[in-house]
Amino acid sequence: MKTIQELEEIRKKTLEKINIRKDREGTRVVVGMATCGIAAGARPVLMAFVEEVNKRGLQDVIVSQTGCIGICEYEPVVEVYRPGEEKVTYVKVTPEKVSRIVAEHIVNGKTVTEYTIGACGK
């Protein structure tokens, strides 16, 4: 990088990439990856979601990570955001639960209620 013009071009390309991600429609799967989540096993859960989404060829699903969600005793925590629907929070998620969440909730739109935070206290 030698000029202000080159820097401006880099800035423009970066903003375009960010806007593509931000404007994308579809389902978002967010895995809590703060220290508590990682200690509870969130990394294998994140990888299981990525693998399951790729295996099924789901183009409209974004799997991402975030920091602390704030409910450490329920880690690993996964939030699913589907367009036009309320967020669903899954708790104590294991890699073994991922394929069911993807099949029933992400693909077919039916929440796996026994894995949600609402069912945790029952």
SVG drawing of the C-alpha trace seen along z (x, -y; Angstrom):
<svg xmlns="http://www.w3.org/2000/svg" viewBox="-43 -9 47 47">
<polyline fill="none" stroke="black" stroke-width="0.4" points="0.0,0.0 1.6,-3.2 -1.1,-5.7 -4.3,-7.0 -6.2,-5.8 -5.0,-2.2 -6.1,-2.5 -9.5,-3.8 -9.9,-0.9 -9.1,1.6 -11.7,-0.2 -14.3,0.0 -13.8,3.7 -14.0,4.5 -17.2,2.6 -18.8,4.4 -17.9,7.8 -19.4,6.6 -22.6,5.4 -23.0,8.7 -22.9,10.6 -25.2,8.1 -27.9,8.0 -28.0,11.8 -31.4,13.3 -31.8,16.7 -31.4,18.5 -28.6,17.6 -27.2,20.1 -25.1,18.4 -23.0,20.4 -21.8,18.8 -18.0,19.1 -16.9,17.2 -14.6,18.9 -17.5,20.6 -18.9,21.9 -15.6,23.2 -15.0,24.9 -18.4,26.5 -17.8,27.9 -19.0,25.2 -16.2,25.7 -17.3,29.3 -20.9,28.0 -19.9,25.2 -18.0,27.6 -21.0,30.0 -23.3,27.2 -20.9,26.2 -20.5,29.9 -24.2,30.6 -25.1,27.4 -22.4,28.2 -23.4,31.9 -27.0,30.8 -26.0,28.1 -28.0,25.4 -27.2,22.2 -29.4,19.9 -27.9,20.8 -25.1,18.9 -23.3,20.5 -21.4,18.0 -20.0,17.5 -20.4,14.8 -19.0,14.0 -20.9,14.4 -24.6,14.9 -25.0,14.5 -26.3,17.8 -23.2,19.6 -24.8,22.5 -26.6,23.5 -23.6,23.7 -23.1,24.6 -25.8,22.2 -27.0,21.9 -29.4,19.2 -31.3,19.8 -32.7,16.9 -35.2,17.6 -36.7,14.8 -40.0,13.6 -39.8,15.8 -38.7,15.2 -35.2,16.3 -34.9,19.8 -32.3,20.4 -31.0,24.0 -29.1,24.9 -26.7,27.6 -26.2,28.5 -24.0,31.4 -22.7,32.4 -25.2,35.3 -28.1,32.9 -27.0,30.8 -28.4,33.0 -31.8,33.1 -31.8,29.3 -30.8,28.8 -33.3,31.4 -36.3,30.4 -35.9,26.7 -33.6,25.2 -34.9,27.3 -38.5,28.0 -39.3,25.0 -40.3,27.0 -38.5,26.1 -37.0,29.0 -38.6,27.8 -36.9,30.2 -33.5,28.7 -34.6,25.1 -34.1,22.9 -37.8,23.0 -37.7,26.8 -34.5,26.7 -36.2,26.1 -38.7,28.9"/>
</svg>
